[in-house]
Amino acid sequence: MSIKIDNLTYIYSQNTPFEKKAIDNVSLEIEEGEFVGLIGHTGSGKSTLIQHFNGLLKPASGNVYVNNIDIHSKEKPLREIRQKVGLVFQYPEHQLFEMSVYKDVAFGPTNMGLEKEEIDKRVKEAISIVGLGEETYEKSPFELSGGQKRRVAIAGVLAMKPDVLILDEPTAGLDPRGRDEILDEISKLHEELGITVILVSHSMEDVGKYVERIIVMDEGKVRYDDIPKKVFNHIEELESMGLGVPQVTYLMQELKKKGFLVTNEVTTIQEA
Ligand code: ADP
């Protein structure tokens, strides 16, 4: 499933004194099966942009196409798009409310009106994909750790079998170990399920080593859109946008500036 954004502009509180242009004429395309990082400082427009991907927000101008169909053209019901483009919000655990993990994950598929057997299959699969065991089925989500709660919330979206999975700051508020675990898990599910994954983050360090493509947003615009290695070349510009590059990249570039020949990004540094 592909997503295409064409000259998209979005303005909050339009025609009021509080008017704010959050997305400024953005065009981009995400192909089926890609693993993309959407990076930008707080307030750069990331959350606003992803809410257009599944029709939660309607552009002030411009178009959104999912599989080449304009999602606001009324040809396709938005409900269907929202199941296919799954969005995991920031701090999704705040939306867990059922008595058990099983019931929480079953909520989405149940609302889709699926058969009981299908729901059961999906719930068990989703819980397993996010790395949780059967012993969690009957637990209250509130008994779980922060990282586990977040996995349950992700499982709830996966159980709807989306073609595209968008995660808004999935590591927010987790400790470094929890962060690595959840990112490893997301990366695994991209590989194993082959679904398109869009990872939203304000941290290059977190996301750079996992994704195949980075889209950098700043003040509602796309500044860079390339493979991580090429995006990281713009260290100074990124810093001026409040973004750092991974430490190892920074070090390599400093060495290059000092005349060292850096032959391999990770392993070999030799004097020029
Ligand atoms: P990010 O996800 O990168 O932090 P957002 O998309 O949340 O950025 O915000 C982009 C801009 O839109 C910011 O200036 C923010 O203050 C503004 N904004 C976000 N949500 C609202 C809202 N509900 N009403 C008015 N302005 C908003």
Residues whose N, C-alpha, C, O or C-beta is under 5 A from the ligand:
A	BS01	ADP	Y12 K20 A22 G40 H41 T42 G43 S44 G45 K46 S47 T48
